[in-house]
Amino acid sequence: MRFITLALLCLVIACGDSTGKGGTDTPSAAPKKIFQFMRQEAYKSLDPVKQFDGASAELIQNVYDSLLEYDYLSRPYRMVPNLLTKMPELSADGLTYSFELRSDVRFVDDPCFPGGKGRPLVTDDVIYSLKRFAHGSLNVKSYTLWQGAVQGMNEFREQTQKGADMNKLDIAGIKKIDDHKFTITLSQQNPLALFPLAASQTAIVAREAVEKYGAEFEQHPVGTGPFKIKTLQRRGVTILEKNPTYHGTYPSEGEPSDEATGLLAARGKKLPFIDEIHLPLIEEPQPAMLKFLSGKMDWVAMDRDNFAKMGFKDEKGFHLRPEYVGKYEIYSAQMLTTEYWSFNQKDKLVGKNKALRQAIAYGLDIPTMLDKLENGRGVAIKSIVPPDIAGSERDTKADGYSHNIELAKQKLIEAGFPGGKGLPPITIEYRASTTRTRQQFEWNRAELAKAGITLLANFQTFSAYLQRIESGNFQVGISGWQADYPDAENFYALMYGPNKRPGPNEADWSNPEYDKLYEQSRFMPNGPERFALFARMNEILREEVPAIVTYTQIACGLRQNWVKNFKRNVMIDVPFKYFDMDPAAQAKGIQGAK
């Protein structure tokens, strides 16, 4: 999943209609529970197999279901059944998984179904959806999640790329048993095989909706998820409403501390608790914080200026200043994300001059930038894998580039540009134009200028950024990746040669030794042998510098005291279906904030 924004996700609560004003349908009716979520980017596509960005995934995760999902409360993160009665069972030879679908799952009501009534989910829906995922023309971005894992899937993909009708083809490794049972046979034993089935890209869709809406299916999702679309606007306010037929219930277990903190008080209750979610597009953090402080938002990111005013960090973590203690609750969680600079290998300047790329790597001062601009809300990393995932620098002892202007100048001489003489400006592509993004650019521009390197910036929307990157018309892209699943393979795949554009390898880089090591390590269990392969891959990346790894984000923000069932889960960006609110406490809190 592409990680779009660096600020945290925010939720705004209001009671009543879409304007945020209070009100009910009748004098005796209970007020609706309405969240307003601060989107910072417009979604791109709501077709699960075509989405490749966080803004789209946030909607897809709430209107569709995948076969598996991540447990909301448990740590470490683990997968649990979603559309299944139980976790898949693996055969004695370690190759075939057996699945059983729940019998109480229905698609939402929609005109694509006879009489407009949603029908039950069946095995054919799963097979149809997995065929769309494997389709060579439909899915040009995320097939790498399951590439080579299932018997016959690569062959199916090759045929559909040549124009074959997917409805007349089978995937050899996927077999229907009956309307609620099926099997998936792997190409080889693979400890990662189930992870993609918890990703939004493999969400289950209805054939009727795809066929009825055609090209408009991207804007007309029909799923089995906890919410359904009421109003859809890219730049305006999108509204989700509760799916009354949703099958899910609140978790019945979690960490030991969850009982004491009240997080298990809702165990076993029917989901979701929220009636509507209103999703306005707010691209800057300050307006969101102002609404939060006035009691009109329940979950908000801490941007640089407001964190400096309201919070502080010490060796024990993040805290509120005394005057805010008791008014709000602060939280923090280290994300499973990696920020990095991608060098277009086809660019005649940065792509063909390794010493220049090394000079840029030495010129960046990421730790100081995080301290000065981010209040310590990030961790500088030397591996492309976030620290909390096995196979990161903690296991590989990966060594990255440290800030060293003198070495940057030496590398610039080696590159043929002593003191920067004769070096044209280098343009950096940014996927946003927020104040925070511009501040980061100015910091990096000033640092690299000390070595004689001139940077220019192209600030743009995420959609425009994607178009430019996919076209190959760029020098350097500020890239970001959020874990599709918590395994290092998901990150090392970003530099794998066959994953070149339009895949996630934005640098369009290929190295035969790296590719061979990736293939060798991909399906191995974690341990010294796998970590040794990762260590060599890191050495290659450091020497060749197709990308400069910078940092992983620490999510830090505030929530209102009336929010219930809040626990930051970095594998579920916006877990709307679990949240609840205390209307009486909210009314009191809003009144006190005025």
For each residue, the residues with C-beta under 8 A, 3 or more apart:
1: 52 53 54 57 199 200 481 482 483 484
2: 52 53 54 480 481 482 504
3: 6 54 337 339 480 481 482
4: 40 41 53 54 55 431 432 462 480
5: 40 41 54 432
6: 3 339 432 436 437 480 553
7: 10 40 285 301 303 434 436
8: 300 301 302 555 556 557
9: 37 38 58 299 301 573 574
10: 7 37 38 282 288 292 297 299 300 301 557
11: 35 36 37 38 297 298 299 300 574 579
12: 20 35 36 37 38 278 280 288 291 292 296 297 298 299
13: 34 35 36 296 297 298 560 562 563 581 586
14: 20 21 22 34 36 278 296
15: 22 23 31 32 33 34 583 586 587
16: 19 20 21 22 23 24 31 32 34
17: 20 21 23
18: 231 237 239 278
19: 16
20: 12 14 16 17 36 278 296
21: 14 16 17
22: 14 15 16 31
23: 15 16 17 31
24: 16 27 29 30 31 32
25: 29
26: 29
27: 24
28:
29: 24 25 26
30: 24 583
31: 15 16 22 23 24 583
32: 15 16 24 275 276
33: 15 273 274 275 276 580 581 583
34: 13 14 15 16 274 275 276 277 278
35: 11 12 13 274 276 277 278 298 576 579 581
36: 11 12 13 14 20 277 278 279 280 296 297
37: 9 10 11 12 58 277 278 279 574 576
38: 9 10 11 12 280 282 288 297 300
39: 42 43 55 58 238 279 280 281 282
40: 4 5 7 55 281 282 283 432 434
41: 4 5 53 54 55 281 283 432 461 462
42: 39 55 234 235 281 461 462 463
43: 39 46 51 53 55 56 58 59 234 238
44: 51 52 53 55 56 462 463 466
45: 50 51 56 218
46: 43 51 56 59 60 63 218 219 220 221 232
47: 50 51 205 217 218 221
48: 51 60 64 129 133 200 201 202 203 205
49: 132 133 135 138 139 142 201
50: 45 47 138 139 141 218
51: 43 44 45 46 47 48 56 57 60 200 201
52: 1 2 44 56 141 142 466
53: 1 2 4 41 43 44 56 57 462 466
54: 1 2 3 4 5 41 57 58 482 573
55: 4 39 40 41 42 43 44 58 59 462
56: 43 44 45 46 51 52 53 59 60
57: 1 51 53 54 60 61 200 573
58: 9 37 39 43 54 55 61 62 573 574
59: 43 46 55 56 62 63 221 238 240 279
60: 46 48 51 56 57 63 64 200 203 221
61: 57 58 64 200 203 225 572 573 574
62: 58 59 225 226 227 240 277 574 576 577
63: 46 59 60 221 223 225 227 228 229 240
64: 48 60 61 200 203 204 205 221 223 224 225
65: 69 82 83 105 203 204 223 224 225
66: 69 82 83 197 198 199 200 202 203 204
67: 81 82 83 84 99 126 197 198 202 204
68: 79 80 81 82 84 87 194 197 198
69: 65 66 79 80 81 82 198 572
70: 77 78 79 80 198 569 571 572
71: 74 77 78 79 80 251 254
72: 251 254 567 569 572 575 578
73: 251 253 254 255 258 263 264 567
74: 71 77 78 251 253 254 255
75: 255
76: 486
77: 70 71 74 486 569 570 571
78: 70 71 74
79: 68 69 70 71 87 194 195 198
80: 68 69 70 71 87
81: 67 68 69 84 85 86 87 102
82: 65 66 67 68 69 198 248
83: 65 66 67 101 102 105 121 126 204 224
84: 67 68 81 87 88 99 100 101 102
85: 81 100 101 102
86: 81 89 100
87: 68 79 80 81 84
88: 84 97 98 99 184 194
89: 86 97 98
90: 94 96 97
91: 94 95 96 97 98
92:
93: 96
94: 90 91 186 189
95: 91 185 186 188 189
96: 90 91 93 183 184 185 186
97: 88 89 90 91 183 184 185 186 193 194
98: 88 89 91 181 182 183
99: 67 84 88 126 181 182 183 184
100: 84 85 86 180 181
101: 83 84 85 105 121 122 123 126 179 180 181 182
102: 81 83 84 85 105 121 180 247
103: 120 180
104: 247
105: 65 83 101 102 120 121 224 247
106: 118 119 120 121 224 245 247
107: 110 113 118 119 120 121 206 209 222 223 224
108: 118 222 223 224 228 243 245
109: 113 116 117 118
110: 107 113 116 118 206 209 222
111: 116 212
112: 206 208 209 211 212 213 222
113: 107 109 110 116 117 118 119 206 208
114: 117
115:
116: 109 110 111 113
117: 109 113 114
118: 106 107 108 109 110 113 222 245
119: 106 107 113 206
120: 103 105 106 107
121: 83 101 102 105 106 107 125 204 224
122: 101 125 126 179 180
123: 101 126 127 176 177 178 179 180 181 182
124: 127 128 176 179 207
125: 121 122 128 129 204 205 206 207
126: 67 83 99 101 122 123 129 130 182 204
127: 123 124 130 131 171 174 176 182
128: 124 125 131 132 205 207
129: 48 125 126 132 133 202 203 204 205
130: 126 127 133 134 171 174 202
131: 127 128 134 135 156 166 169 171
132: 49 128 129 135 138 139 166 205 210
133: 48 49 129 130 139 142 143 146 201 202
134: 130 131 139 143 146 150 153 156 157 160 171
135: 49 131 132 138 139 157 160 166
136: 139 157 158 159 160 161 162
137: 140 160 161
138: 49 50 132 135 160
139: 49 50 132 133 134 135 136 142 143 201
140: 137 143 502 503
141: 50 52 502 503 504
142: 49 52 133 139 145 199 201 484
143: 133 134 139 140 146 147 157
144: 147 493 496 499 503 504
145: 142 195 196 199 201 202 484 490
146: 133 134 143 149 150 153 196 202
147: 143 144 154 498
148: 153 154 187
149: 146 153 186 187 190 192 193 196
150: 134 146 153 171 173 174 184 185 186 187
151: 171 172 173 185 186 187
152: 155 156 170 171 172 173 174
153: 134 146 148 149 150 156 157 171 173 174
154: 147 148 157 158
155: 152 158 159 172
156: 131 134 152 153 159 160 166 169 170 171 172
157: 134 135 136 143 153 154 160 161
158: 136 154 155 161 162
159: 136 155 156 162 164 169
160: 134 135 136 137 138 156 157 163 164 166 169
161: 136 137 157 158
162: 136 158 159
163: 160
164: 159 160 168 169
165: 168 169
166: 131 132 135 156 160 169
167:
168: 164 165
169: 131 156 159 160 164 165 166
170: 152 156 174
171: 127 130 131 134 150 151 152 153 156 174
172: 151 152 155 156 185
173: 150 151 152 153 184 185 186 187
174: 127 130 150 152 153 170 171 182 183 184 185
175: 182 183 185
176: 123 124 127 181 182
177: 123 181 182 183
178: 123 181
179: 101 122 123 124
180: 100 101 102 103 122 123
181: 98 99 100 101 123 176 177 178
182: 98 99 101 123 126 127 174 175 176 177
183: 96 97 98 99 174 175 177
184: 88 96 97 99 150 173 174 193
185: 95 96 97 150 151 172 173 174 175
186: 94 95 96 97 149 150 151 173 189 190 193
187: 148 149 150 151 173 190
188: 95 523
189: 94 95 186 523
190: 149 186 187 193 523
191: 523 524 525
192: 149 195 485 487 489 522 523
193: 97 149 184 186 190 196
194: 68 79 88 97 197 198
195: 79 145 192 198 199 484 485 487 490
196: 145 146 149 193 199 201 202 484 485
197: 66 67 68 194 202
198: 66 67 68 69 70 79 82 194 195 485
199: 1 66 142 145 195 196 202 484 485
200: 1 48 51 57 60 61 64 66 203
201: 48 49 51 133 139 142 145 196 484
202: 48 66 67 129 130 133 145 146 196 197 199
203: 48 60 61 64 65 66 129 200 223
204: 64 65 66 67 83 121 125 126 129 223 224
205: 47 48 64 125 128 129 132 209 210 221 222 223
206: 107 110 112 113 119 125 209 210 222 223
207: 124 125 128 210 211
208: 112 113 211 212 222
209: 107 110 112 205 206 212 213 217 220 221 222
210: 132 205 206 207 213 214 217
211: 112 207 208 214
212: 111 112 208 209
213: 112 209 210 216 217 219 220
214: 210 211 217
215: 218
216: 213 219 220
217: 47 209 210 213 214 220 221
218: 45 46 47 50 215
219: 46 213 216 232
220: 46 209 213 216 217 229 232
221: 46 47 59 60 63 64 205 209 217 229
222: 107 108 110 112 118 205 206 208 209
223: 63 64 65 107 108 203 204 205 206 228
224: 64 65 83 105 106 107 108 121 204 243 246 247
225: 61 62 63 64 65 228 243 246
226: 62 242 243 246 248 271 272 576 577
227: 62 63 240 241 242 243 272 277 576 577
228: 63 108 223 225 240 241 243
229: 63 220 221 232 238 239 240
230: 239 240 241 276
231: 18 237 238 239
232: 46 219 220 229 238
233: 236 237 238
234: 42 43 281
235: 42 281
236: 233 280 281
237: 18 231 233 278 279 280 281
238: 39 43 59 229 231 232 233 278 279
239: 18 229 230 231 276 277 278 279
240: 59 62 63 227 228 229 230 276 277 279 576
241: 227 228 230 275 276 277
242: 226 227 246 272 274 275 276
243: 108 224 225 226 227 228 246 272
244:
245: 106 108 118
246: 224 225 226 242 243 270 271 272 577
247: 102 104 105 106 224
248: 82 226 270 271 272 577
249: 252 268 269 270 271
250: 266 267 268 269 271 565 578
251: 71 72 73 74 254 264 267 578
252: 249 264 267 268
253: 73 74 264 267
254: 71 72 73 74 251 258 259 263 264 567
255: 73 74 75 258
256: 259 260
257: 260 261
258: 73 254 255 261 263 264 567
259: 254 256 263 264
260: 256 257
261: 257 258
262: 265 564
263: 73 254 258 259 565 567
264: 73 251 252 253 254 258 259 267
265: 262
266: 250 269 273 564 565 580
267: 250 251 252 253 264
268: 249 250 252
269: 249 250 266 273
270: 246 248 249
271: 226 246 248 249 250 577 578
272: 226 227 242 243 246 248 576 577 578 579
273: 33 266 269 564 565 577 578 579 580 581
274: 33 34 35 242 277 576 577 579 580 581
275: 32 33 34 241 242
276: 32 33 34 35 230 239 240 241 242
277: 34 35 36 37 62 227 239 240 241 274 576
278: 12 14 18 20 34 35 36 37 237 238 239
279: 36 37 39 59 237 238 239 240
280: 12 36 38 39 236 237
281: 39 40 41 42 234 235 236 237
282: 10 38 39 40 287 288
283: 40 41 432 434
284: 287 288 434 435
285: 7 288 289 300 301 303 306 434 436
286: 289 290 303 305 306
287: 282 284 290 291
288: 10 12 38 282 284 285 291 292 297 300 301
289: 285 286 292 293 300 303 306
290: 286 287 293 294
291: 12 287 288 294 296 297 300
292: 10 12 288 289 295 296 297 298 300 558 560
293: 289 290 593
294: 290 291 590 593 594
295: 292 560 586 589 590 591 592 593 594
296: 12 13 14 20 36 291 292 590
297: 10 11 12 13 36 38 288 291 292 300 560
298: 11 12 13 35 292 559 560 562 563 581 586
299: 9 10 11 12 557 558 559 560 563 566
300: 8 10 11 38 285 288 289 291 292 297 557 558 559
301: 7 8 9 10 285 288 555 556 557
302: 8 306 307 310 311 330 375 377 556 557 558
303: 7 285 286 289 306 307 436
304: 307 308 373 374 375 436 439
305: 286 308 309
306: 285 286 289 302 303 309 310
307: 302 303 304 310 311 375 377 556
308: 304 305 311 375
309: 305 306 321
310: 302 306 307 320 321 324 558
311: 302 307 308 318 319 320 321 324 330 375 556
312: 318 319 321
313: 317 318 319 375 376 377
314: 317 319
315:
316: 319
317: 313 314 332
318: 311 312 313 330 332 377 556
319: 311 312 313 314 316 330
320: 310 311 324 325 328 330
321: 309 310 311 312 324 325
322: 325
323:
324: 310 311 320 321 327 328
325: 320 321 322
326:
327: 324 561
328: 320 324 558 559 560 561
329: 558 559 560 561 563 566
330: 302 311 318 319 320 556 557 558
331: 555 556 557 558 559 566 568
332: 317 318 377 554 555 556 568
333: 554 555 568 570
334: 379 386 387 388 552 553 554 555 570
335: 386 482 552 553 554 555 570
336: 386 388 389 482 483 486 552 570 571
337: 3 386 480 481 482 483 552 553
338: 381 384 385 386 480 481 491 549 552
339: 3 6 478 479 480 549 550 551 552 553
340: 384 479 480 481 547 548 549 550
341: 360 428 476 477 478 479 547 548 550
342: 469 476 477 479 506 507 546 547
343: 347 350 351 357 475 476 507 509 545 546 547 548
344: 347 350 351 472 474 475 476 477 506 507 508
345: 351 507 508 509 546
346: 351 472 508
347: 343 344 350 351 352 474 475
348: 351 352
349: 352 353 356 424 426 475
350: 343 344 347 353 356 357 360 426 475 476
351: 343 344 345 346 347 348
352: 347 348 349
353: 349 350 356 357 415 416
354: 357 358 544 545
355: 358 359 411 412 414 415 416
356: 349 350 353 359 360 411 412 415 417 423
357: 343 350 353 354 360 361 545 546 548
358: 354 355 361 362 401 411 545
359: 355 356 362 363 408 409 411 412 414 415 451 453
360: 341 350 356 357 363 364 408 426 448 453 548
361: 357 358 364 400 401 545 548
362: 358 359 401 402 403 404 405 407 408 411 451
363: 359 360 403 405 408 447 448 450 451 453
364: 360 361 369 401 403 444 447 448 548 550
365: 368 369 403 447
366: 369 370 380 403 550 551
367: 370 371 380 403
368: 365 371 372 403
369: 364 365 366 372 373 374 440 443 444 447
370: 366 367 373 374 376 377 378 379 380 551
371: 367 368 374 375 376
372: 368 369 443
373: 304 369 370 436 439 440 443
374: 304 369 370 371 377 378
375: 302 304 307 308 311 313 371
376: 313 370 371 554
377: 302 307 313 318 332 370 374 553 554 556
378: 370 374 551 552 553 554
379: 334 370 387 551 552 554
380: 366 367 370 550 551
381: 338 384 385 386 387 392 393 400 549 550 551 552
382: 393 398 399 400 401 538 549
383: 392 393 396 398 400 538 549
384: 338 340 381 491 492 494 495 538 541 547 549
385: 338 381 389 391 392 393 488 491 492 534
386: 334 335 336 337 338 381 389 392 483 491 552
387: 334 379 381 392 393 394 552
388: 334 336 392 486
389: 336 385 386 392 483 486 487 488 491
390: 395 487 488 526 531
391: 385 395 396 487 488 489 492 526 530 531 534
392: 381 383 385 386 387 388 389 395 396 398 488
393: 381 382 383 385 387 396 397 398 400 538
394: 387
395: 390 391 392 531 534
396: 383 391 392 393 531 534 535 538
397: 393 535
398: 382 383 392 393 535 538 542
399: 382 538 542
400: 361 381 382 383 393 542 549
401: 358 361 362 364 382 404 542 548
402: 362
403: 362 363 364 365 366 367 368 447
404: 362 401 407 408
405: 362 363 408 409 450 451
406: 409 410
407: 362 404 410 411
408: 359 360 362 363 404 405 411 412 448 450 451 453
409: 359 405 406 412 413 419 451 452
410: 406 407 413 414
411: 355 356 358 359 362 407 408 414 415
412: 355 356 359 408 409 415 417 418 419 420 423 451 452 453
413: 409 410 416 417 418
414: 355 359 410 411
415: 353 355 356 359 411 412 423
416: 353 355 413 422
417: 356 412 413 420 421 422 423 452
418: 412 413 421
419: 409 412 452
420: 412 417 423 451 452 453 454
421: 417 418 452
422: 416 417
423: 356 412 415 417 420 426 452 453 454
424: 349 454
425: 454 455 456
426: 349 350 360 423 453 454 455 456 475 476
427: 455 456 457 458 474 475 476
428: 341 441 444 455 456 457 458 475 476 477 478
429: 458 460 465 468 469 474 475 476 477 478
430: 433 437 441 457 458 459 460 465 478
431: 4 460 461 462 465 466 478 480
432: 4 5 6 40 41 283 437 459 460 461 462
433: 430 437 438 459 460 461
434: 7 40 283 284 285 437 438
435: 284 438 439
436: 6 7 285 303 304 373 439 440
437: 6 430 432 433 434 440 441 459
438: 433 434 435 441 442 457 459
439: 304 373 435 436 442 443
440: 369 373 436 437 443 444
441: 428 430 437 438 444 445 455 457 459
442: 438 439 445 446
443: 369 372 373 439 440 446 447
444: 364 369 428 440 441 447 448 455
445: 441 442 448 449 454 455 457
446: 442 443 449 450
447: 363 364 365 369 403 443 444 450
448: 360 363 364 408 444 445 451 453 454 455
449: 445 446 452 453 454 455
450: 363 405 408 446 447
451: 359 362 363 405 408 409 412 420 448
452: 409 412 417 419 420 421 423 449
453: 359 360 363 408 412 420 423 426 448 449
454: 420 423 424 425 426 445 448 449
455: 425 426 427 428 441 444 445 448 449
456: 425 426 427 428
457: 427 428 430 438 441 445
458: 427 428 429 430 468
459: 430 432 433 437 438 441
460: 429 430 431 432 433 464 465 468
461: 41 42 431 432 433 464 465
462: 4 41 42 44 53 55 431 432 465 466
463: 42 44 466 467
464: 460 461 467 468
465: 429 430 431 460 461 462 468 469 477
466: 44 52 53 431 462 463 469 470
467: 463 464 470 471
468: 429 458 460 464 465 471 473 474 477
469: 342 429 465 466 472 474 477 501 506
470: 466 467 501 502
471: 467 468 474
472: 344 346 469 501 508
473: 468
474: 344 347 427 429 468 469 471 477
475: 343 344 347 349 350 426 427 428 429
476: 341 342 343 344 350 426 427 428 429
477: 341 342 344 428 429 465 468 469 474 506
478: 339 341 428 429 430 431
479: 339 340 341 342 506 547
480: 2 3 4 6 337 338 339 340 431
481: 1 2 3 337 338 340 490 491 494 504
482: 1 2 3 54 335 336 337 573
483: 1 336 337 386 389 486 487 490 491 570 571
484: 1 142 145 195 196 199 201 490
485: 192 195 196 198 199 490
486: 76 77 336 388 389 483 490 571
487: 192 195 389 390 391 483 490
488: 385 389 390 391 392 491 492 526 534
489: 192 391 492 493 518 521 522
490: 145 195 481 483 484 485 486 487 493
491: 338 384 385 386 389 481 483 488 494
492: 384 385 391 488 489 495 496 518 521 534 537
493: 144 489 490 496 499 504 518
494: 384 481 491 499 504 505 506 547
495: 384 492 499 505 507 509 511 514 518 537 541 546 547
496: 144 492 493 499 505 514 515 518
497: 500 505 509 510 511 512 514 515
498: 147 503 515
499: 144 493 494 495 496 503 504 505
500: 497 503 505 508 509 510
501: 469 470 472 505 506 508
502: 140 141 470
503: 140 141 144 498 499 500
504: 2 141 144 481 493 494 499
505: 494 495 496 497 499 500 501 508 509
506: 342 344 469 477 479 494 501
507: 342 343 344 345 495 546 547
508: 344 345 346 472 500 501 505
509: 343 345 495 497 500 505 544 546 547
510: 497 500 514 515
511: 495 497 514 515 540 544 546
512: 497 515 516
513: 516 517 536 540
514: 495 496 497 510 511 517 518 537 540 541
515: 496 497 498 510 511 512 518 519
516: 512 513 519 520
517: 513 514 520 521 533 536 537 540
518: 489 492 493 495 496 514 515 521 522 537
519: 515 516 522
520: 516 517 524 533
521: 489 492 517 518 524 530 533 534 537
522: 192 489 518 519
523: 188 189 190 191 192
524: 191 520 521 527 529 530 533
525: 191 530
526: 390 391 488 530 531
527: 524 530 531
528: 531 532
529: 524 532 533
530: 391 521 524 525 526 527 533 534
531: 390 391 395 396 526 527 528 534 535
532: 528 529 535 536
533: 517 520 521 524 529 530 536 537
534: 385 391 395 396 488 492 521 530 531 537 538
535: 396 397 398 531 532 538 539
536: 513 517 532 533 539 540
537: 492 495 514 517 518 521 533 534 540 541
538: 382 383 384 393 396 398 399 534 535 541 542
539: 535 536 542 543
540: 511 513 514 517 536 537 543 544
541: 384 495 514 537 538 544 545 546 547 549
542: 398 399 400 401 538 539 545
543: 539 540
544: 354 509 511 540 541
545: 343 354 357 358 361 541 542 548
546: 342 343 345 357 495 507 509 511 541
547: 340 341 342 343 384 479 494 495 507 509 541
548: 340 341 343 357 360 361 364 401 545
549: 338 339 340 381 382 383 384 400 541
550: 339 340 341 364 366 380 381
551: 339 366 370 378 379 380 381
552: 334 335 336 337 338 339 378 379 381 386 387
553: 6 334 335 337 339 377 378
554: 332 333 334 335 376 377 378 379
555: 8 301 331 332 333 334 335 568 570
556: 8 301 302 307 311 318 330 331 332 377
557: 8 10 299 300 301 302 330 331
558: 292 299 300 302 310 328 329 330 331
559: 298 299 300 328 329 331 563 566
560: 13 292 295 297 298 299 328 329 563 586 589
561: 327 328 329 585 589
562: 13 298 581 582 583 585 586 589
563: 13 298 299 329 559 560 566 579 580 581
564: 262 266 273 579 580 581 582
565: 250 263 266 273 578 579 580
566: 299 329 331 559 563 579
567: 72 73 254 258 263
568: 331 332 333 555
569: 70 72 77 572 575
570: 77 333 334 335 336 483 555
571: 70 77 336 483 486
572: 61 69 70 72 569 575
573: 9 54 57 58 61 482
574: 9 11 37 58 61 62
575: 72 569 572 578 579
576: 35 37 62 226 227 240 272 274 277 579
577: 62 226 227 246 248 271 272 273 274
578: 72 250 251 271 272 273 565 575
579: 11 35 272 273 274 563 564 565 566 575 576
580: 33 266 273 274 563 564 565
581: 13 33 35 273 274 298 562 563 564 585 586
582: 562 564 585 586
583: 15 30 31 33 562 586 587
584: 587 588
585: 561 562 581 582 588 589
586: 13 15 295 298 560 562 581 582 583 589 590
587: 15 583 584 590 591
588: 584 585 591 592
589: 295 560 561 562 585 586 592 593
590: 294 295 296 586 587 593 594
591: 295 587 588 594
592: 295 588 589
593: 293 294 295 589 590
594: 294 295 590 591
